Amino acid sequence: MELDKIENILEKYFQGETTIAEENQLKEYFSSSNVAQHLEQYKPIFGYFSQVKQQKSTQEIPLKTKKRNVAWLSIAASVVVLLGAGSYFLVSKNNTAPAVAQTELGTYDDPEEALKATQKALALLSNNVNVGIESVRYINEYEQSKNRIFKQ
């Protein structure tokens, strides 16, 4: 009867459904000398737990922590930030283009030059509008094809 009980507990153990008390029964059974022949293969599994329980670590763990000098770290970080900000302002100051006076924007003294500039701007605008119209034609063609396929 005890062998059947051990086999049932062992089956539950491998299914992950045993309680701690049942696992202790298995450990006691497999640590004894009267283990059934067909269950001999499971003896190392439960013998391992008793071996590990008796082991003790002899390795020492160092508890010293390295002290970092936070003051020097903060000083170094502030120097890096100041150098970065200074170089940014220096470079941005040298790269700025001279400002054009507000009165000079968009005015032409020669009417022919103004006409050419206006035609150039309108041609650019027209090209972009034509691209948009081509896209709309493509969408309309897609809509017509869709309506043929999916008759509503």
C-alpha positions, 0 to 999 in steps of 0.5 A: 500500500505504501508503494502505491501511495509513493507512486501516486505522490511521485506522479503528482510531484512531476505534475507540480501538484504536491504539497510540502508535506507530500514532498517531505514524504518523498524525500524521506522515502528516497533517503531510506535504504528500502526503495523499490527497484523500479523507483531507484532512478528517482533516488538521485533527484531527492538525494540531491536536496539533502546534499545541498541542504548540508552544504555551506558556502565558505567563500567570503564576500567582500563588504567594502564599497568604493567611495567615490568623491562626489565633489570632484564628479560634480565639478567635472560635470559643471565644467563640461556643461559650461564648455558645451554652452560656451562653444554653442554660443561661440559657434552660433554667433559666428554662423549667423548671417547678417540681418536684412533690414525690414524695409528691404524684404520683397521690394524691387526697384526695377519692375521687370526684375519684380515681374521675373521674380513673380513669374518664377515664384508662380511657376514653382507654385504651379508645379507643386499644384500640378503634382497635387492634381495628378495625385487627385486624378489617381485617387479618382481613378482608384475610386472608380475601380473600387466602385466597379468591383464593389457595386453599391 
